[in-house]
Amino acid sequence: MQPQFRFPRCTVFLMFVILAGVVLAIHKAQNIVQMKESLPPATATAWGPMLWGLVFALGLVLAAIAAAVVWGILHALQRSGVHRLHKVSS
């Protein structure tokens, strides 16, 4: 085991993907704010709670899918902590 820690090579790519996702989310949020300003006040207040409920449900579904994909990859590669634990000698 080496004394220094090195990130895997794919980390830079994943950080760029996350940054692009954050920038895209900010851009979409700005578009939503501009769209809401053009709507009548009664319409904007009626759609607000439904939009947040949909966003929350979609976020939960996407998080569950992402967790399942990561778990599947780790399980297929047998690289999770549980798989490495039995290889530890005491």
Backbone as numpy.savetxt, mean C-alpha at the origin, in Angstrom:
# Nx Ny Nz CAx CAy CAz Cx Cy Cz
27.72 -14.23 8.48 26.88 -13.05 8.48 27.77 -11.81 8.48
27.43 -10.86 7.64 28.24 -9.65 7.52 27.82 -8.65 8.58
28.79 -7.86 9.08 28.45 -6.89 10.13 27.62 -5.71 9.60
27.75 -5.37 8.33 26.96 -4.27 7.80 25.69 -4.80 7.15
24.69 -3.95 7.12 23.41 -4.35 6.54 23.29 -3.71 5.17
22.84 -4.46 4.18 22.63 -3.94 2.84 21.19 -4.26 2.41
20.53 -3.24 1.90 19.18 -3.46 1.38 19.27 -4.31 0.11
18.25 -5.09 -0.16 18.22 -5.83 -1.44 18.19 -4.85 -2.62
18.60 -5.32 -3.77 18.67 -4.46 -4.95 17.29 -3.96 -5.38
16.26 -4.72 -5.14 14.92 -4.31 -5.58 14.33 -3.22 -4.68
14.98 -2.88 -3.58 14.44 -1.88 -2.66 14.31 -0.52 -3.34
15.31 -0.14 -4.14 15.26 1.16 -4.81 14.06 1.21 -5.75
13.84 0.15 -6.50 12.69 0.10 -7.41 11.38 0.22 -6.63
11.27 -0.51 -5.52 10.04 -0.47 -4.73 9.82 0.92 -4.12
10.91 1.58 -3.71 10.77 2.94 -3.17 10.28 3.91 -4.24
10.76 3.74 -5.49 10.27 4.58 -6.57 8.80 4.32 -6.86
8.38 3.08 -6.79 6.97 2.74 -7.01 6.10 3.37 -5.92
6.57 3.30 -4.68 5.81 3.91 -3.57 5.75 5.42 -3.73
6.88 6.04 -4.11 6.89 7.49 -4.32 5.93 7.87 -5.44
5.92 7.11 -6.52 5.00 7.39 -7.62 3.55 7.24 -7.15
3.26 6.25 -6.31 1.92 6.09 -5.77 1.49 7.25 -4.90
2.41 7.76 -4.09 2.09 8.90 -3.23 1.84 10.15 -4.07
2.69 10.38 -5.07 2.50 11.55 -5.94 1.18 11.43 -6.70
0.85 10.24 -7.18 -0.41 10.03 -7.88 -1.60 10.26 -6.94
-1.50 9.80 -5.70 -2.58 10.01 -4.74 -2.78 11.50 -4.44
-1.68 12.23 -4.32 -1.78 13.68 -4.07 -2.45 14.36 -5.26
-2.04 13.97 -6.46 -2.63 14.57 -7.66 -4.13 14.26 -7.75
-4.51 13.03 -7.48 -5.94 12.67 -7.51 -6.72 13.41 -6.42
-6.12 13.58 -5.25 -6.79 14.31 -4.18 -7.02 15.77 -4.58
-6.03 16.36 -5.25 -6.22 17.74 -5.71 -7.34 17.82 -6.73
-7.43 16.84 -7.62 -8.53 16.82 -8.60 -9.88 16.67 -7.92
-9.95 15.85 -6.88 -11.22 15.66 -6.15 -11.63 16.95 -5.47
-10.66 17.65 -4.87 -10.98 18.91 -4.20 -11.49 19.93 -5.22
-10.85 20.00 -6.36 -11.31 20.94 -7.40 -12.69 20.55 -7.90
-12.96 19.26 -8.02 -14.26 18.80 -8.49 -15.34 19.11 -7.45
-15.01 18.93 -6.16 -15.99 19.20 -5.10 -16.32 20.68 -5.01
-15.36 21.55 -5.31 -15.62 22.99 -5.23 -16.62 23.44 -6.28
-16.68 22.73 -7.41 -17.61 23.13 -8.47 -19.03 22.59 -8.23
-19.19 21.64 -7.32 -20.52 21.08 -7.05 -21.29 21.98 -6.10
-22.62 21.90 -6.13 -23.42 22.62 -5.14 -23.12 22.08 -3.74
-23.23 22.91 -2.69 -22.87 22.45 -1.34 -23.67 21.24 -0.87
-24.94 21.14 -1.22 -25.76 20.01 -0.77 -25.27 18.70 -1.39
-24.87 18.75 -2.64 -24.39 17.56 -3.32 -23.06 17.09 -2.72
-22.19 18.05 -2.45 -20.88 17.71 -1.91 -21.00 17.06 -0.53
-21.91 17.55 0.29 -22.05 16.96 1.62 -22.72 15.59 1.56
-23.57 15.36 0.56 -24.23 14.06 0.44 -23.25 12.99 -0.05
-22.34 13.34 -0.94 -21.40 12.37 -1.49 -20.20 12.13 -0.58
-19.91 13.03 0.33 -18.73 12.91 1.17 -18.65 11.63 1.99
-19.66 11.31 2.80 -19.59 10.09 3.60 -19.57 8.81 2.76
-20.29 8.81 1.65 -20.29 7.62 0.80 -18.91 7.42 0.16
-18.29 8.51 -0.23 -16.96 8.42 -0.84 -15.95 7.89 0.16
-15.99 8.38 1.40 -15.03 7.92 2.40 -15.26 6.46 2.77
-16.51 6.03 2.81 -16.79 4.63 3.07 -16.27 3.73 1.96
-16.43 4.17 0.73 -15.93 3.41 -0.41 -14.40 3.38 -0.41
-13.77 4.50 -0.11 -12.31 4.56 -0.06 -11.78 3.66 1.05
-12.43 3.67 2.20 -12.00 2.83 3.32 -12.13 1.35 2.97
-13.26 0.97 2.38 -13.47 -0.43 2.00 -12.47 -0.85 0.92
-12.24 0.00 -0.04 -11.27 -0.30 -1.10 -9.87 -0.42 -0.52
-9.53 0.44 0.43 -8.22 0.35 1.08 -8.04 -0.95 1.82
-9.07 -1.39 2.53 -8.99 -2.67 3.24 -8.83 -3.84 2.28
-9.56 -3.81 1.18 -9.46 -4.89 0.19 -8.07 -4.90 -0.44
-7.56 -3.74 -0.81 -6.23 -3.68 -1.41 -5.14 -4.10 -0.42
-5.28 -3.73 0.85 -4.31 -4.14 1.85 -4.34 -5.66 2.05
-5.53 -6.24 2.04 -5.64 -7.70 2.18 -5.04 -8.41 0.98
-5.27 -7.88 -0.21 -4.69 -8.48 -1.42 -3.17 -8.38 -1.39
-2.65 -7.20 -1.00 -1.20 -7.02 -0.93 -0.58 -7.97 0.10
-1.23 -8.12 1.24 -0.71 -9.02 2.27 -0.72 -10.47 1.77
-1.77 -10.85 1.07 -1.84 -12.21 0.54 -0.77 -12.46 -0.51
-0.51 -11.47 -1.36 0.53 -11.61 -2.38 1.90 -11.74 -1.73
2.19 -10.88 -0.76 3.50 -10.94 -0.08 3.64 -12.27 0.65
2.59 -12.69 1.34 2.67 -13.98 2.04 2.88 -15.12 1.06
2.20 -15.08 -0.07 2.37 -16.12 -1.07 3.78 -16.17 -1.62
4.36 -15.02 -1.87 5.74 -14.98 -2.37 6.70 -15.50 -1.32
6.55 -15.05 -0.08 7.43 -15.52 0.99 7.28 -17.02 1.21
6.06 -17.49 1.14 5.83 -18.93 1.34 6.42 -19.74 0.19
6.29 -19.23 -1.03 6.84 -19.95 -2.18 8.37 -19.98 -2.13
8.96 -18.91 -1.66 10.42 -18.86 -1.57 10.95 -19.46 -0.28
10.06 -19.74 0.65 10.41 -20.26 1.97 11.44 -19.36 2.65
11.15 -18.06 2.65 12.08 -17.10 3.22 11.50 -16.39 4.45
10.37 -16.81 4.94 9.80 -16.15 6.10 10.54 -16.58 7.36
10.35 -15.88 8.43 11.03 -16.18 9.69 10.69 -17.56 10.21
9.47 -18.01 9.98 9.06 -19.33 10.46 9.85 -20.41 9.74
10.08 -20.24 8.45 10.82 -21.24 7.70 12.31 -21.24 8.08
12.84 -20.08 8.42 14.26 -20.02 8.79 14.48 -20.43 10.23
13.44 -20.42 11.05 13.59 -20.70 12.48 14.05 -22.13 12.73
13.57 -23.07 11.93 13.95 -24.46 12.19 15.40 -24.72 11.79
16.03 -23.83 11.04 17.41 -24.01 10.63 18.41 -23.49 11.67
17.92 -22.82 12.69 18.77 -22.23 13.72 19.25 -23.35 14.64
20.55 -23.38 14.83 21.09 -24.38 15.76 21.39 -23.72 17.10
21.04 -24.40 18.18 21.24 -23.79 19.49 22.51 -24.29 20.14
